[in-house]
Amino acid sequence: MNAAAPSPAPVGEPAMSVRDLNVAYDRKMVLWDVGFDLPGGTLAAMVGPNGAGKSTVLKAALGLVPSASGQVRFFGLPLERARRRVAYVPQRESVDWDFPVNALDVVAMGLYRQVGWCLPLTKRHRDRAMEALVRVGLADLARRQIGQLSGGQQQRVFLARALVQDADLYLMDEPFAGVDAATERAIVDVLRALRAEGRTVLCVHHDLDTVTAYFDHCLLLNMRVIAAGPVARVFQPDHLRRTFGDRWRLLEDTVVRFGEEAVTSGRS
C-alpha cells in the first residue's frame, strides 16, 4: 500500500450514491429504480436472493454492463473522475485461472492503471504487490501459478490485487463464496483493517448467519431496494420477509435469532 494517507469520504458521508438505477437484460428488467447512499468508513453487505440483481448493481455502477437509466456517484463524482479511488473484486468464477501467470503477476495487474499497460513494472511496484500478498497471508505462494492455487487462495489473490490499488472504496462480489474457514477469517481481518483506515467496503454477501458479525451496514435488494441502513435496524424479520418472499420460511429461524442478537448488541 502507498505510504501516503488515503483521502476517504468522512465517516457518515456517501462514498457511493445510486439514484434511479434501472438495468435490463434482453428487455427483461433486472433492477428497478435502485437508489441508496453508502456511508463512508463502513463495512456494508448487499444481501438478497439469487437473481435479485446484486452483482448487477456493482457492474452497472462500474460501467461493466449498460444501464437503461440512473445516476451513480463516487465521493460525489462520476466514475470517470473517481476511478482511481474505486477497486473491484469480481466473482472468482469469472476468471480464466488457467492463464499462465503467477500470484504476484495477478496482484501487480492492479497497478497497471497507475503504471500504464505498455510500461514495465519496477521493483517498487513489485514490492507493493508483495506487500499486498503479505497482508492476505500468501507471500510464500507469490511465484505459484494461479491455476495451482486453491479456491480460497485464489480469492485472497483477488483481494490483494484490489488492496494494491490503494483505493478508498472496495466493491466486492461475493468474496466469501466457496472459501475455507481460514480464508474467510483472513478476509474479515483485512476488511476490518480497511474500515479502521477510514476506507469503505461493499460486499455482495450470501451467508445470512454472518451478516451481523461481519458488517455494520446492510442493503437488502430484490430487484429494487427493500431497506438500507445500519445492520441492527435493517436486518429484521419484516424486511427480510419482503426481500426473500417464500424462501424466507426456510431461513426465518436462523435470521430471527441473529437479528435479535444484532438489536441487543446495538442497545448495549
C-alpha positions as CSV (number, residue, x, y, z in Angstrom):
1,M,0.0,0.0,0.0
2,N,1.1,3.6,-0.6
3,A,2.7,5.4,2.4
4,A,0.6,8.5,1.6
5,A,-2.5,8.8,3.7
6,P,-5.8,8.0,2.0
7,S,-8.5,10.6,1.4
8,P,-11.7,8.7,2.0
9,A,-15.1,10.3,2.5
10,P,-15.7,11.4,6.1
11,V,-17.5,8.7,8.1
12,G,-21.2,9.0,7.6
13,E,-20.8,10.8,4.2
14,P,-21.7,8.9,1.0
15,A,-18.8,7.1,-0.6
16,M,-21.2,5.8,-3.2
17,S,-24.6,7.2,-4.2
18,V,-27.0,5.5,-6.6
19,R,-30.2,7.1,-7.9
20,D,-33.0,5.6,-10.0
21,L,-30.8,2.9,-11.5
22,N,-32.6,0.7,-14.0
23,V,-31.0,-2.3,-15.8
24,A,-32.5,-4.7,-18.3
25,Y,-31.1,-7.9,-19.9
26,D,-32.7,-8.8,-23.2
27,R,-35.5,-6.4,-22.5
28,K,-36.2,-8.0,-19.1
29,M,-35.8,-5.6,-16.2
30,V,-33.4,-6.9,-13.5
31,L,-33.1,-3.7,-11.5
32,W,-35.9,-1.2,-10.8
33,D,-35.3,2.3,-9.6
34,V,-32.5,1.2,-7.3
35,G,-31.3,4.0,-5.0
36,F,-29.1,4.2,-1.9
37,D,-26.3,6.0,-0.2
38,L,-23.3,4.1,1.1
39,P,-21.8,5.9,4.1
40,G,-18.0,6.3,4.1
41,G,-16.0,4.3,6.5
42,T,-18.4,1.4,6.7
43,L,-18.4,-2.3,6.0
44,A,-21.6,-3.0,4.1
45,A,-23.3,-6.1,2.9
46,M,-25.6,-6.3,-0.1
47,V,-28.0,-9.2,0.6
48,G,-30.8,-10.7,-1.4
49,P,-32.0,-13.9,-3.1
50,N,-30.4,-15.4,-6.2
51,G,-31.4,-13.3,-9.2
52,A,-32.0,-10.2,-7.1
53,G,-29.5,-8.2,-9.2
54,K,-26.8,-7.8,-6.5
55,S,-23.9,-8.4,-8.9
56,T,-25.6,-6.3,-11.5
57,V,-25.7,-3.3,-9.2
58,L,-21.9,-3.4,-8.9
59,K,-21.3,-4.0,-12.6
60,A,-23.7,-1.3,-13.7
61,A,-22.2,1.2,-11.2
62,L,-18.8,0.5,-12.8
63,G,-20.0,0.6,-16.4
64,L,-19.4,-3.1,-16.9
65,V,-23.0,-3.6,-18.0
66,P,-25.2,-0.9,-19.6
67,S,-27.9,0.7,-17.6
68,A,-31.2,1.9,-19.0
69,S,-31.2,5.0,-16.7
70,G,-30.0,6.3,-13.4
71,Q,-27.0,8.0,-11.9
72,V,-24.1,6.7,-9.8
73,R,-21.6,8.9,-8.0
74,F,-18.5,8.0,-6.1
75,F,-17.5,10.6,-3.5
76,G,-19.8,13.0,-5.2
77,L,-18.1,12.4,-8.6
78,P,-18.9,10.4,-11.8
79,L,-16.9,7.2,-12.2
80,E,-14.6,8.8,-14.8
81,R,-13.3,11.3,-12.2
82,A,-13.2,8.9,-9.2
83,R,-12.0,5.7,-10.9
84,R,-8.6,5.7,-9.1
85,R,-10.4,5.7,-5.8
86,V,-12.5,2.6,-6.5
87,A,-11.4,-1.0,-6.6
88,Y,-13.4,-4.0,-7.8
89,V,-13.2,-7.7,-6.8
90,P,-15.3,-9.8,-9.2
91,Q,-16.5,-13.3,-8.6
92,R,-13.8,-15.9,-8.7
93,E,-15.7,-17.9,-11.2
94,S,-15.5,-15.1,-13.8
95,V,-11.7,-15.6,-14.3
96,D,-9.7,-18.0,-16.5
97,W,-7.5,-19.5,-13.8
98,D,-5.5,-21.5,-16.5
99,F,-3.9,-18.2,-17.7
100,P,-0.1,-18.7,-17.3
101,V,0.7,-16.1,-14.7
102,N,1.7,-16.4,-11.0
103,A,0.0,-14.9,-8.0
104,L,2.4,-11.9,-7.9
105,D,1.7,-11.1,-11.5
106,V,-2.1,-11.1,-10.8
107,V,-1.7,-8.7,-7.9
108,A,0.6,-6.5,-9.9
109,M,-2.1,-6.1,-12.5
110,G,-3.9,-3.9,-10.1
111,L,-1.2,-1.3,-10.6
112,Y,-1.4,-1.0,-14.4
113,R,-3.9,1.8,-14.2
114,Q,-1.2,3.8,-12.4
115,V,1.8,2.5,-14.3
116,G,0.3,2.2,-17.8
117,W,-0.2,-1.0,-19.7
118,C,2.7,-0.6,-22.0
119,L,5.3,0.2,-19.3
120,P,7.2,-2.4,-17.3
121,L,6.7,-2.8,-13.6
122,T,9.6,-1.6,-11.5
123,K,11.0,-3.2,-8.4
124,R,9.0,-0.7,-6.3
125,H,5.8,-1.8,-8.0
126,R,6.6,-5.5,-7.4
127,D,7.4,-4.7,-3.8
128,R,4.0,-3.2,-3.4
129,A,2.4,-6.3,-4.9
130,M,4.3,-8.5,-2.5
131,E,3.2,-6.3,0.5
132,A,-0.4,-6.9,-0.6
133,L,0.2,-10.7,-0.7
134,V,1.8,-10.5,2.8
135,R,-1.3,-8.7,4.0
136,V,-3.6,-11.6,2.8
137,G,-1.2,-14.2,4.0
138,L,0.1,-15.5,0.7
139,A,3.7,-14.2,0.4
140,D,5.0,-17.8,0.3
141,L,2.9,-18.5,-2.8
142,A,3.8,-15.4,-4.8
143,R,5.5,-17.5,-7.6
144,R,2.8,-20.1,-7.7
145,Q,0.8,-20.3,-11.0
146,I,-2.7,-19.1,-10.2
147,G,-4.3,-22.3,-11.5
148,Q,-2.4,-24.3,-8.9
149,L,-3.9,-22.4,-6.0
150,S,-6.9,-23.5,-4.0
151,G,-10.2,-21.6,-4.4
152,G,-9.6,-19.8,-1.1
153,Q,-6.1,-18.8,-2.1
154,Q,-7.3,-17.5,-5.5
155,Q,-9.8,-15.4,-3.7
156,R,-7.1,-13.9,-1.5
157,V,-5.0,-13.1,-4.6
158,F,-8.0,-11.2,-6.0
159,L,-8.3,-9.3,-2.7
160,A,-4.6,-8.5,-2.8
161,R,-5.0,-7.2,-6.3
162,A,-7.6,-4.8,-5.0
163,L,-5.5,-3.8,-2.0
164,V,-2.5,-2.8,-4.1
165,Q,-4.7,-0.2,-5.8
166,D,-4.8,1.7,-2.5
167,A,-8.5,2.6,-3.1
168,D,-10.9,4.4,-0.8
169,L,-13.9,2.3,-1.9
170,Y,-13.8,-1.5,-2.4
171,L,-16.7,-3.2,-4.3
172,M,-16.5,-7.0,-3.8
173,D,-18.7,-9.6,-5.5
174,E,-19.2,-12.5,-3.0
175,P,-15.6,-12.5,-1.6
176,F,-16.5,-15.3,0.9
177,A,-18.1,-17.7,-1.7
178,G,-16.6,-21.1,-1.7
179,V,-13.7,-20.3,0.6
180,D,-12.3,-22.3,3.6
181,A,-12.6,-21.1,7.1
182,A,-9.0,-19.8,7.3
183,T,-9.5,-17.7,4.2
184,E,-12.8,-16.3,5.5
185,R,-11.1,-15.2,8.7
186,A,-8.2,-13.7,6.7
187,I,-10.6,-11.7,4.5
188,V,-12.6,-10.5,7.5
189,D,-9.4,-9.3,9.2
190,V,-8.4,-7.4,6.0
191,L,-11.9,-5.8,5.7
192,R,-11.9,-4.7,9.3
193,A,-8.4,-3.2,8.8
194,L,-9.7,-1.2,5.8
195,R,-12.5,0.1,7.8
196,A,-10.1,1.1,10.6
197,E,-8.2,3.1,8.0
198,G,-11.3,5.0,7.1
199,R,-12.0,3.2,3.8
200,T,-15.3,1.8,2.7
201,V,-16.3,-1.7,1.6
202,L,-19.4,-3.0,-0.1
203,C,-19.7,-6.8,-0.4
204,V,-22.3,-8.9,-2.2
205,H,-22.9,-11.4,0.5
206,H,-25.0,-14.6,0.7
207,D,-24.4,-16.0,4.2
208,L,-27.2,-14.5,6.4
209,D,-25.7,-16.1,9.5
210,T,-22.6,-13.8,9.4
211,V,-24.1,-10.5,8.4
212,T,-24.4,-9.2,11.9
213,A,-21.0,-10.5,12.8
214,Y,-19.1,-9.1,9.9
215,F,-20.9,-5.9,8.8
216,D,-22.2,-2.6,10.2
217,H,-24.3,-1.6,7.3
218,C,-26.7,-3.6,5.2
219,L,-28.6,-3.2,1.8
220,L,-31.4,-5.6,1.2
221,L,-32.2,-6.0,-2.5
222,N,-34.7,-7.9,-4.6
223,M,-34.6,-6.1,-8.0
224,R,-35.2,-2.9,-6.0
225,V,-34.0,-1.7,-2.6
226,I,-36.1,-3.1,0.2
227,A,-34.2,-1.5,3.0
228,A,-30.8,0.1,3.6
229,G,-29.0,1.3,6.7
230,P,-27.3,0.1,9.9
231,V,-27.5,-3.7,10.3
232,A,-29.3,-3.5,13.7
233,R,-32.1,-1.6,12.0
234,V,-32.3,-3.2,8.6
235,F,-31.5,-6.9,9.3
236,Q,-35.0,-7.5,10.8
237,P,-37.6,-10.2,10.0
238,D,-40.1,-7.9,8.3
239,H,-37.5,-6.5,5.9
240,L,-36.1,-10.0,5.2
241,R,-39.5,-11.4,4.6
242,R,-40.1,-8.7,1.9
243,T,-36.7,-9.4,0.5
244,F,-36.8,-13.2,0.3
245,G,-40.6,-13.9,-0.1
246,D,-41.5,-17.6,0.2
247,R,-37.8,-18.5,0.6
248,W,-37.9,-16.6,3.9
249,R,-39.7,-19.6,5.6
250,L,-36.6,-21.7,5.2
251,L,-34.4,-19.0,6.7
252,E,-36.6,-17.5,9.4
253,D,-35.5,-19.3,12.5
254,T,-31.8,-18.6,11.9
255,V,-32.2,-15.0,10.9
256,V,-34.6,-14.1,13.6
257,R,-32.0,-15.3,16.1
258,F,-29.2,-13.3,14.5
259,G,-31.5,-10.3,14.1
260,E,-32.4,-10.3,17.8
261,E,-28.7,-10.6,18.6
262,A,-28.0,-7.5,16.4
263,V,-30.7,-5.5,18.2
264,T,-29.3,-6.5,21.6
265,S,-25.8,-5.6,20.5
266,G,-27.0,-2.3,19.1
267,R,-28.6,-1.4,22.5
268,S,-25.5,-2.3,24.6
